[in-house]
Amino acid sequence: QVQLVESGGDLVQAGGSLRLSCAASRSIFSIDAMGWYRQAPGKQRELVATITRDGSTNYADSVKDRFTISRDNAKNTVYLQMTSLKPEDTAVYYCNAFQDRVLYWGQGTQVTVSS
């Protein structure tokens, strides 16, 4: 089992940057995959980015070339560096971890981008 705590969400102007963090309660070295999803008001939760144990990454088309996912196994933390933010990036951002066929979720952190 693993608990996930997101942080770093904030109110930022369009064009700005933020870095989200997802701290895990235990070592993430062996976790198969971790990722970031987001949910805007009235919309379904959608994939933002994922990173596997071997460091392979995958991004939604809407964030490619703007967002970067990374993991620091020594700190048990996954990051999402977001640049060139747009109002449509406004959402609650959730971290997840997939391990032993179980998907774990954090509570989310709010990102608001003003125009």
N, C-alpha and C positions, 0 to 999 in steps of 0.2 A: 504494500500500500504506500501511497505517496500523497502528501498534501502540497498544494501549490498556492503561492501567494503572489499576486501581481501588484506592481507599483509603477509609478511614473506617469500615470495619466494626468492630464492638465488641460487648461484652456490655452490655446495658442492661435496666433493669427495665421491666415493662409500664407503658405510659403515658408513657414517655420519648421522646426524640427523638434522631435521628442525621442527619448529612449525609454522604452518599457522594459521592466525586469520581471522575471518569473522565478521566484526562489522556491526550490523544492525542499521537502523535509528530510530527504535522504539523498544519497549519492545518485546522480543521474547518469553515471558512466555506463550502466547496463540497460538503461531505458531505450527501448527500440526506436521510438520517435517522439519528438515533442513539437508542439506547434502553437501558433497564434490564430485565433478566430475572432471575428467581430460581429456584433449585432447592432444595427441601427434601429431606431424606433419604428415599429410597424413592419420590420423586415425580418427575414429569416437569418439565423446565424450563418456566416459564410467563412470559408477558408481565407486566411491571409497569407500564411507561410508555414512551412514545416521544415524540420531538420532531423535527419536520422542519426543513429548511433555513429555511423561512419562519416558524418558530416555532410551528406548529400542534402541539398536544399530544393525546395519547390515553392513557387510564388503564384499568387493569383495574378492574372494579367493586369488588373487594375493597379497593382502596387509594384510591379516589376520596374527595376531601375530607380525606385524611390525608397523602398524598404529593404532592410537587410536583417536576416535572422542569424543568430550565432549562439553558441553554447560555451560555457566555461565549466568544464567538469570539476575543476578544483573548487569552484564556488557553488556548485550545484545550482547554477542559474542559467536561464536562457534569456536572451535579449532580443528586442525588436527595435532596431534603429530606423526611425521614420524621418524622412526628409521631404521637402517640397510638399508639405501637407496641403490638402484641399478640403473645402467644407464637406465634401462627400465622404471624407475619411472619418467624420464624426460618428462615434459608436462606442459601445462598451466592448473593450478588448479582453478576450479570455485566453488563458494559457491552458494547454492540455498536455497530457503525457499518456502514451500507449505502451503498456507493459503486460505481458502474459495474458493477452487478449482482453484486458480491461482498460477502459478509457477513464482517466481522471481529469477533473476540471477544477480550475480556480474560481474565485468569486467575481473576477473581472475588475477592470479599471477603466474609468471614463476618460475618453479623449474627445475634446470639443474643439473644432477648428472654425474660427470666425472669419467671415469674408471681409 
